């Protein structure tokens, strides 16, 4: 059974930092491309970071320079370090694992940026 479990969300003030984790089980983690998505109320889900099995990271302009995606294949875990957070970063953050026809999602973790 495949499971992706996010953790690390919470309430943070503007300018603060959070580190999200995504623990995977039931998949050959090292071969999967791992992504972080977010969805704010009333908005579509958007990709915020992607990390290939070979270590290539990609970010949209909205988070580039502030967010850093990483993975520890020995721990089957992916991370998202979020710095200089803004109120517009408020959303539910989801991790996604994809390889060929396989596409798995976590349940999401809430991030709220507010003073």
Order of alpha helices (4+ residues) and beta strands (2+ residues): beta-beta-beta-beta-beta-beta-beta-beta-beta-beta-beta
